[in-house]
Amino acid sequence: MLKNPEEEHPKKAFGWAARVQSEVLSPFKFSRRATGEKDVAVKVLYCGICHSDVHMINNDWGLSYYPLVPGHEIVGEVNEVGSKVEKFRVGDKIGVGFIVGSCRSCENCANNLENYCPNYILTYSSKDYDGTITYGGYSDILVVNEHFVVHIPEKLPLDAAAPLLCAGITVYSPLRYFELDKPGLHLGVVGLGGLGHTAVKFAKVMGVKVTVISTSPHKKKEAMENLGANSFLVSYEQDQLEAAMGTMDGIIDTVSAPHSLLPLIGLLKSHAKLILVGLPDKPLELPVFPLILGRKAVAASCIEGMQETQEMINFAAQHDLKPDIEVIPVDYVNTAMERLAKGDVKYRFVIDIENTLKATSEL
């Protein structure tokens, strides 16, 4: 007989959940497993809101289980450690991102690429090792194997650290892997949202020349004056695109809406790379002829393994790199989701879990 979420595990937990597809979030009582010998138990302090949370609530990708507690940009404080935990102590400030488990034995896991393990476990709406469903960071506590936890350096503000655990690593990893992090290179960043503005910040710290490519002309001032972009292209202005043809060493495309790749391919130099990190819900058309003419490449990237995630967090702390955030109470989350769907946020919502979740427990 199936147990209800509140009775599955010994640790009582509280969060906000969607009970069915496309439902608004509301207060939800459930449970977490006991702290295992390699687990850390975490008091959640902040949790970022990612656009993929909206997709998962709506089951746009066919992956969702309900009730669904979103949240995979989690920052918290360790309040208990298992008997064999080696990396963390009670009181440590930590982060948990998109995955909380993998097989730990495949080739990808052996190469610190747990994110590409065929048996990865998502932080929420995924089947855990014991067959129960995982719940995310819009909640008061979390229990997770220490391998899937990163240290948050003291220099990094905890609220601003949250979006780095998804948005940050999503753009940092392809910059490193595809060698677009070299000073003097010219990088295009498509889209100026949560991912795009973070990509601009990382690239500028790396010494890269950045052009923002956007459908929103009103974002030009923000991109250049506040984020430090070197130039700005309106993607539907043909004269601007033609003037920039063949000038870019690489492009990070963060857009999740269906869009044409042809103009972006035209902006690339020969041998250059277009890297997709957004998740459109419809297939994109890939024109092959312009790729062949310049030996250009189209590739993609999805977060990264734990080793590089820690590297990225340390890099951000070292360079005082922080995403631009709007901190909200948890009872604002449904309004935040509506605003996010309309692009009405600069640039990432972060829920103040510690100071606002408890007040909603009796709603």
Kinemage of the C-alpha trace (Angstrom):
@kinemage 1
@onewidth
@group {chain A} dominant
@subgroup {mainchain}
@vectorlist {calphas} color= white
{ca met a 1} P 0.000 0.000 0.000
{ca leu a 2} L 1.400 3.384 -0.986
{ca lys a 3} L 2.115 5.819 1.808
{ca asn a 4} L 1.289 9.500 1.517
{ca pro a 5} L 4.245 11.912 1.193
{ca glu a 6} L 4.021 12.921 4.851
{ca glu a 7} L 4.497 9.322 6.046
{ca glu a 8} L 7.128 7.946 3.635
{ca his a 9} L 10.168 8.999 5.676
{ca pro a 10} L 10.950 9.854 9.305
{ca lys a 11} L 11.913 13.534 8.891
{ca lys a 12} L 8.925 15.872 8.734
{ca ala a 13} L 9.266 18.485 6.005
{ca phe a 14} L 7.273 21.422 4.724
{ca gly a 15} L 7.310 23.237 1.413
{ca trp a 16} L 5.233 24.519 -1.481
{ca ala a 17} L 4.024 22.144 -4.186
{ca ala a 18} L 1.887 21.723 -7.268
{ca arg a 19} L -0.502 18.828 -6.655
{ca val a 20} L -1.382 18.331 -10.321
{ca gln a 21} L -0.113 19.517 -13.703
{ca ser a 22} L -0.124 23.310 -14.242
{ca glu a 23} L -1.536 23.960 -10.764
{ca val a 24} L -0.419 26.933 -8.700
{ca leu a 25} L 1.863 26.103 -5.781
{ca ser a 26} L 0.491 25.910 -2.243
{ca pro a 27} L 1.708 24.780 1.204
{ca phe a 28} L 2.538 21.075 1.388
{ca lys a 29} L 3.557 18.712 4.185
{ca phe a 30} L 5.786 15.756 3.291
{ca ser a 31} L 8.848 13.944 4.625
{ca arg a 32} L 12.576 13.416 4.046
{ca arg a 33} L 14.660 10.298 4.618
{ca ala a 34} L 16.763 9.857 7.730
{ca thr a 35} L 20.323 11.128 7.425
{ca gly a 36} L 22.377 8.239 6.037
{ca glu a 37} L 26.046 7.616 6.759
{ca lys a 38} L 27.142 9.607 3.677
{ca asp a 39} L 24.336 12.170 3.829
{ca val a 40} L 24.162 15.733 5.000
{ca ala a 41} L 20.906 17.189 6.320
{ca val a 42} L 20.435 20.797 5.296
{ca lys a 43} L 18.372 23.693 6.562
{ca val a 44} L 17.353 25.471 3.357
{ca leu a 45} L 18.014 29.223 3.430
{ca tyr a 46} L 17.425 30.325 -0.166
{ca cys a 47} L 16.212 28.736 -3.381
{ca gly a 48} L 16.330 30.248 -6.856
{ca ile a 49} L 13.477 30.007 -9.330
{ca cys a 50} L 14.576 28.595 -12.695
{ca his a 51} L 12.517 28.657 -15.890
{ca ser a 52} L 12.730 24.874 -15.903
{ca asp a 53} L 10.665 24.928 -12.690
{ca val a 54} L 7.820 26.373 -14.764
{ca his a 55} L 8.310 23.671 -17.411
{ca met a 56} L 8.270 20.944 -14.772
{ca ile a 57} L 5.146 22.268 -13.033
{ca asn a 58} L 3.418 22.231 -16.434
{ca asn a 59} L 4.935 18.822 -17.353
{ca asp a 60} L 6.132 20.330 -20.635
{ca trp a 61} L 8.822 17.648 -20.948
{ca gly a 62} L 6.751 14.680 -19.767
{ca leu a 63} L 9.072 14.098 -16.783
{ca ser a 64} L 6.971 15.332 -13.887
{ca tyr a 65} L 5.599 13.474 -10.869
{ca tyr a 66} L 3.027 15.040 -8.574
{ca pro a 67} L 2.864 16.358 -5.935
{ca leu a 68} L 5.836 18.376 -7.211
{ca val a 69} L 8.034 20.547 -4.982
{ca pro a 70} L 10.285 22.537 -7.345
{ca gly a 71} L 13.700 24.028 -6.700
{ca his a 72} L 17.231 23.067 -7.750
{ca glu a 73} L 19.170 26.238 -6.925
{ca ile a 74} L 19.432 25.546 -3.214
{ca val a 75} L 21.618 27.238 -0.632
{ca gly a 76} L 21.510 26.162 2.966
{ca glu a 77} L 23.302 25.325 6.186
{ca val a 78} L 24.332 21.837 7.263
{ca asn a 79} L 22.572 20.846 10.502
{ca glu a 80} L 23.470 17.136 10.611
{ca val a 81} L 26.086 14.892 9.016
{ca gly a 82} L 26.229 11.122 8.608
{ca ser a 83} L 28.857 9.014 10.322
{ca lys a 84} L 31.014 8.665 7.195
{ca val a 85} L 30.703 12.210 5.831
{ca glu a 86} L 34.164 13.635 5.117
{ca lys a 87} L 33.722 16.994 3.359
{ca phe a 88} L 31.207 18.841 5.520
{ca arg a 89} L 30.578 19.852 9.112
{ca val a 90} L 27.533 21.151 10.924
{ca gly a 91} L 27.260 24.877 10.239
{ca asp a 92} L 28.830 24.796 6.777
{ca lys a 93} L 27.105 26.871 4.106
{ca ile a 94} L 26.432 24.663 1.109
{ca gly a 95} L 24.738 24.476 -2.261
{ca val a 96} L 22.734 21.779 -4.067
{ca gly a 97} L 21.996 22.001 -7.776
{ca phe a 98} L 20.166 20.057 -10.458
{ca ile a 99} L 21.083 16.486 -9.476
{ca val a 100} L 21.277 14.593 -6.178
{ca gly a 101} L 22.313 11.163 -7.406
{ca ser a 102} L 23.983 9.122 -10.140
{ca cys a 103} L 25.254 5.557 -10.581
{ca arg a 104} L 28.827 6.585 -9.611
{ca ser a 105} L 30.217 3.703 -11.719
{ca cys a 106} L 29.718 4.551 -15.420
{ca glu a 107} L 32.304 6.235 -17.636
{ca asn a 108} L 30.677 9.641 -17.233
{ca cys a 109} L 30.646 9.412 -13.452
{ca ala a 110} L 34.279 8.250 -13.470
{ca asn a 111} L 35.161 11.405 -15.422
{ca asn a 112} L 33.331 13.779 -13.044
{ca leu a 113} L 30.414 14.124 -15.449
{ca glu a 114} L 27.623 12.954 -13.184
{ca asn a 115} L 25.241 15.231 -15.075
{ca tyr a 116} L 25.557 12.930 -18.120
{ca cys a 117} L 25.078 9.695 -16.170
{ca pro a 118} L 22.229 7.697 -17.741
{ca asn a 119} L 20.922 7.016 -14.231
{ca tyr a 120} L 21.123 10.492 -12.720
{ca ile a 121} L 18.571 11.505 -10.090
{ca leu a 122} L 17.093 14.972 -10.350
{ca thr a 123} L 16.777 17.091 -7.232
{ca tyr a 124} L 13.008 17.009 -7.607
{ca ser a 125} L 10.356 15.026 -9.492
{ca ser a 126} L 12.687 12.073 -9.978
{ca lys a 127} L 12.774 8.534 -8.600
{ca asp a 128} L 15.242 8.238 -5.750
{ca tyr a 129} L 17.301 5.157 -4.917
{ca asp a 130} L 14.504 3.792 -2.723
{ca gly a 131} L 11.812 4.338 -5.344
{ca thr a 132} L 10.239 7.358 -3.678
{ca ile a 133} L 9.977 10.699 -5.479
{ca thr a 134} L 12.467 13.487 -4.819
{ca tyr a 135} L 11.294 16.897 -3.653
{ca gly a 136} L 13.138 20.153 -4.298
{ca gly a 137} L 14.261 23.278 -2.519
{ca tyr a 138} L 11.021 25.204 -2.090
{ca ser a 139} L 11.077 23.557 1.327
{ca asp a 140} L 12.543 23.817 4.791
{ca ile a 141} L 14.963 20.858 4.851
{ca leu a 142} L 16.866 18.616 2.470
{ca val a 143} L 18.805 15.372 2.890
{ca val a 144} L 21.395 14.615 0.213
{ca asn a 145} L 24.519 12.530 -0.315
{ca glu a 146} L 27.591 14.669 0.330
{ca his a 147} L 28.961 13.944 -3.144
{ca phe a 148} L 26.250 16.143 -4.662
{ca val a 149} L 26.852 19.110 -2.380
{ca val a 150} L 29.222 22.058 -2.891
{ca his a 151} L 30.764 24.464 -0.412
{ca ile a 152} L 29.668 28.101 -0.622
{ca pro a 153} L 32.705 30.325 0.083
{ca glu a 154} L 32.307 33.007 2.754
{ca lys a 155} L 32.880 35.803 0.220
{ca leu a 156} L 29.801 34.836 -1.799
{ca pro a 157} L 26.436 36.213 -0.593
{ca leu a 158} L 24.142 33.263 0.041
{ca asp a 159} L 21.100 34.663 -1.764
{ca ala a 160} L 23.109 35.543 -4.888
{ca ala a 161} L 24.868 32.171 -4.800
{ca ala a 162} L 21.626 30.267 -5.402
{ca pro a 163} L 21.219 30.951 -9.168
{ca leu a 164} L 24.842 30.000 -9.792
{ca leu a 165} L 23.934 26.369 -9.028
{ca cys a 166} L 21.989 26.164 -12.300
{ca ala a 167} L 22.237 29.356 -14.354
{ca gly a 168} L 25.871 29.865 -13.381
{ca ile a 169} L 27.173 26.393 -14.179
{ca thr a 170} L 25.016 26.170 -17.315
{ca val a 171} L 26.984 29.009 -18.935
{ca tyr a 172} L 30.348 28.588 -17.188
{ca ser a 173} L 30.830 24.996 -18.321
{ca pro a 174} L 30.497 25.574 -22.100
{ca leu a 175} L 32.718 28.642 -21.881
{ca arg a 176} L 35.426 26.422 -20.382
{ca tyr a 177} L 34.839 23.229 -22.363
{ca phe a 178} L 34.610 24.869 -25.793
{ca glu a 179} L 37.537 27.177 -24.966
{ca leu a 180} L 35.548 30.373 -25.338
{ca asp a 181} L 37.118 31.732 -22.156
{ca lys a 182} L 40.313 33.101 -23.704
{ca pro a 183} L 40.999 36.854 -23.407
{ca gly a 184} L 40.416 38.679 -26.666
{ca leu a 185} L 37.921 36.224 -28.138
{ca his a 186} L 34.586 37.581 -29.369
{ca leu a 187} L 31.527 35.892 -27.830
{ca gly a 188} L 27.894 36.370 -28.712
{ca val a 189} L 25.297 35.829 -25.977
{ca val a 190} L 21.763 35.251 -27.245
{ca gly a 191} L 19.093 36.312 -24.772
{ca leu a 192} L 19.509 38.529 -21.730
{ca gly a 193} L 17.638 36.694 -18.999
{ca gly a 194} L 18.793 34.620 -16.044
{ca leu a 195} L 21.251 32.586 -18.116
{ca gly a 196} L 22.266 35.322 -20.537
{ca his a 197} L 23.162 37.995 -18.025
{ca thr a 198} L 25.207 35.440 -16.068
{ca ala a 199} L 27.037 34.439 -19.252
{ca val a 200} L 27.918 38.080 -19.886
{ca lys a 201} L 29.309 38.427 -16.361
{ca phe a 202} L 31.464 35.297 -16.560
{ca ala a 203} L 32.759 36.127 -20.044
{ca lys a 204} L 33.714 39.672 -19.080
{ca val a 205} L 35.654 38.447 -16.042
{ca met a 206} L 37.461 36.032 -18.375
{ca gly a 207} L 38.543 38.937 -20.584
{ca val a 208} L 36.265 38.058 -23.502
{ca lys a 209} L 34.670 40.637 -25.810
{ca val a 210} L 30.880 40.212 -25.531
{ca thr a 211} L 28.049 41.070 -27.901
{ca val a 212} L 24.519 40.599 -26.588
{ca ile a 213} L 22.010 39.453 -29.217
{ca ser a 214} L 18.413 40.150 -28.262
{ca thr a 215} L 14.916 40.740 -29.621
{ca ser a 216} L 14.463 43.542 -27.061
{ca pro a 217} L 16.071 46.875 -28.057
{ca his a 218} L 15.259 48.370 -24.646
{ca lys a 219} L 17.806 45.999 -23.063
{ca lys a 220} L 20.743 47.655 -24.832
{ca lys a 221} L 21.454 50.200 -22.097
{ca glu a 222} L 21.283 47.538 -19.400
{ca ala a 223} L 23.548 45.181 -21.345
{ca met a 224} L 26.239 47.727 -22.061
{ca glu a 225} L 26.171 50.122 -19.120
{ca asn a 226} L 25.302 47.788 -16.253
{ca leu a 227} L 26.611 44.403 -17.401
{ca gly a 228} L 29.591 45.625 -19.407
{ca ala a 229} L 28.784 44.125 -22.809
{ca asn a 230} L 30.902 45.583 -25.612
{ca ser a 231} L 28.107 45.729 -28.174
{ca phe a 232} L 24.449 44.897 -28.719
{ca leu a 233} L 22.586 43.462 -31.703
{ca val a 234} L 18.828 43.498 -32.231
{ca ser a 235} L 18.296 40.083 -33.781
{ca tyr a 236} L 15.581 41.158 -36.244
{ca glu a 237} L 17.501 44.187 -37.565
{ca gln a 238} L 19.089 42.863 -40.770
{ca asp a 239} L 21.514 45.752 -41.156
{ca gln a 240} L 22.944 45.101 -37.685
{ca leu a 241} L 23.296 41.383 -38.353
{ca glu a 242} L 24.942 41.923 -41.732
{ca ala a 243} L 27.473 44.332 -40.220
{ca ala a 244} L 28.473 41.658 -37.681
{ca met a 245} L 28.590 38.664 -40.065
{ca gly a 246} L 31.592 36.404 -39.554
{ca thr a 247} L 32.933 38.264 -36.500
{ca met a 248} L 32.327 35.924 -33.569
{ca asp a 249} L 34.490 33.102 -32.227
{ca gly a 250} L 31.540 31.537 -30.464
{ca ile a 251} L 27.951 32.075 -29.392
{ca ile a 252} L 26.172 30.926 -26.242
{ca asp a 253} L 22.464 30.659 -27.082
{ca thr a 254} L 20.355 30.790 -23.905
{ca val a 255} L 16.925 31.161 -25.517
{ca ser a 256} L 14.264 28.594 -24.657
{ca ala a 257} L 11.651 29.805 -27.158
{ca pro a 258} L 11.637 28.457 -30.735
{ca his a 259} L 13.878 30.649 -32.900
{ca ser a 260} L 15.934 30.600 -36.082
{ca leu a 261} L 19.554 29.444 -35.921
{ca leu a 262} L 20.446 30.672 -39.409
{ca pro a 263} L 21.230 34.295 -38.459
{ca leu a 264} L 23.366 33.118 -35.538
{ca ile a 265} L 25.375 30.754 -37.732
{ca gly a 266} L 26.016 33.675 -40.050
{ca leu a 267} L 27.587 35.666 -37.208
{ca leu a 268} L 30.232 32.986 -36.616
{ca lys a 269} L 33.735 33.012 -38.011
{ca ser a 270} L 34.949 29.914 -39.801
{ca his a 271} L 35.600 27.044 -37.345
{ca ala a 272} L 33.535 28.822 -34.678
{ca lys a 273} L 30.905 27.263 -32.403
{ca leu a 274} L 27.253 27.884 -31.613
{ca ile a 275} L 26.442 26.370 -28.201
{ca leu a 276} L 22.831 25.776 -27.219
{ca val a 277} L 21.995 25.874 -23.509
{ca gly a 278} L 18.320 26.870 -23.677
{ca leu a 279} L 15.573 24.256 -23.853
{ca pro a 280} L 12.987 25.084 -26.543
{ca asp a 281} L 9.890 22.912 -26.299
{ca lys a 282} L 9.784 22.484 -30.087
{ca pro a 283} L 12.541 21.251 -32.439
{ca leu a 284} L 14.793 23.884 -34.015
{ca glu a 285} L 15.587 23.808 -37.730
{ca leu a 286} L 19.295 23.304 -38.431
{ca pro a 287} L 20.536 24.661 -41.787
{ca val a 288} L 23.507 22.538 -42.837
{ca phe a 289} L 24.787 24.451 -45.871
{ca pro a 290} L 26.148 27.485 -43.951
{ca leu a 291} L 27.796 25.128 -41.460
{ca ile a 292} L 29.649 23.263 -44.181
{ca leu a 293} L 30.863 26.448 -45.867
{ca gly a 294} L 32.687 27.571 -42.737
{ca arg a 295} L 33.336 24.281 -40.915
{ca lys a 296} L 31.206 25.703 -38.171
{ca ala a 297} L 29.823 23.633 -35.294
{ca val a 298} L 26.559 23.528 -33.417
{ca ala a 299} L 26.760 21.883 -30.002
{ca ala a 300} L 24.922 21.875 -26.691
{ca ser a 301} L 25.692 21.726 -22.990
{ca cys a 302} L 23.767 20.775 -19.831
{ca ile a 303} L 24.971 21.986 -16.424
{ca glu a 304} L 28.110 20.031 -15.370
{ca gly a 305} L 29.474 17.547 -12.881
{ca met a 306} L 30.166 18.256 -9.242
{ca gln a 307} L 33.884 18.983 -9.591
{ca glu a 308} L 33.382 21.780 -12.107
{ca thr a 309} L 30.356 23.118 -10.231
{ca gln a 310} L 32.579 23.656 -7.196
{ca glu a 311} L 35.222 25.222 -9.465
{ca met a 312} L 32.605 27.627 -10.837
{ca ile a 313} L 31.404 28.626 -7.358
{ca asn a 314} L 34.987 29.281 -6.254
{ca phe a 315} L 35.639 31.312 -9.430
{ca ala a 316} L 32.556 33.441 -8.789
{ca ala a 317} L 33.616 34.101 -5.197
{ca gln a 318} L 37.160 34.942 -6.242
{ca his a 319} L 35.972 37.500 -8.782
{ca asp a 320} L 33.033 38.875 -6.754
{ca leu a 321} L 30.681 37.690 -9.492
{ca lys a 322} L 27.029 37.696 -8.474
{ca pro a 323} L 23.867 37.228 -10.529
{ca asp a 324} L 21.364 40.074 -10.341
{ca ile a 325} L 18.496 38.848 -8.205
{ca glu a 326} L 15.117 39.808 -6.776
{ca val a 327} L 14.574 38.217 -3.366
{ca ile a 328} L 10.956 37.282 -2.670
{ca pro a 329} L 8.872 35.671 0.087
{ca val a 330} L 7.602 32.174 -0.631
{ca asp a 331} L 3.961 33.282 -0.781
{ca tyr a 332} L 4.875 35.429 -3.803
{ca val a 333} L 6.043 32.385 -5.753
{ca asn a 334} L 2.992 32.029 -8.023
{ca thr a 335} L 3.157 35.685 -9.018
{ca ala a 336} L 6.885 35.241 -9.618
{ca met a 337} L 6.164 32.295 -11.928
{ca glu a 338} L 3.740 34.445 -13.938
{ca arg a 339} L 6.292 37.241 -14.177
{ca leu a 340} L 9.039 34.807 -15.146
{ca ala a 341} L 6.914 33.431 -17.987
{ca lys a 342} L 6.634 36.999 -19.303
{ca gly a 343} L 10.323 37.774 -18.827
{ca asp a 344} L 9.512 40.321 -16.117
{ca val a 345} L 12.488 39.839 -13.801
{ca lys a 346} L 16.037 41.245 -13.597
{ca tyr a 347} L 17.268 38.550 -13.698
{ca arg a 348} L 16.563 35.779 -11.258
{ca phe a 349} L 14.011 35.334 -8.486
{ca val a 350} L 15.367 33.902 -5.241
{ca ile a 351} L 13.001 32.735 -2.501
{ca asp a 352} L 13.935 33.674 1.070
{ca ile a 353} L 13.061 30.273 2.498
{ca glu a 354} L 14.500 30.783 5.977
{ca asn a 355} L 12.578 33.952 6.787
{ca thr a 356} L 9.278 33.410 4.968
{ca leu a 357} L 8.426 29.705 4.656
{ca lys a 358} L 7.441 29.020 8.267
{ca ala a 359} L 4.861 31.807 8.244
{ca thr a 360} L 2.918 29.971 5.540
{ca ser a 361} L 2.794 26.584 7.287
{ca glu a 362} L -0.744 27.126 8.589
{ca leu a 363} L -2.220 28.418 5.318
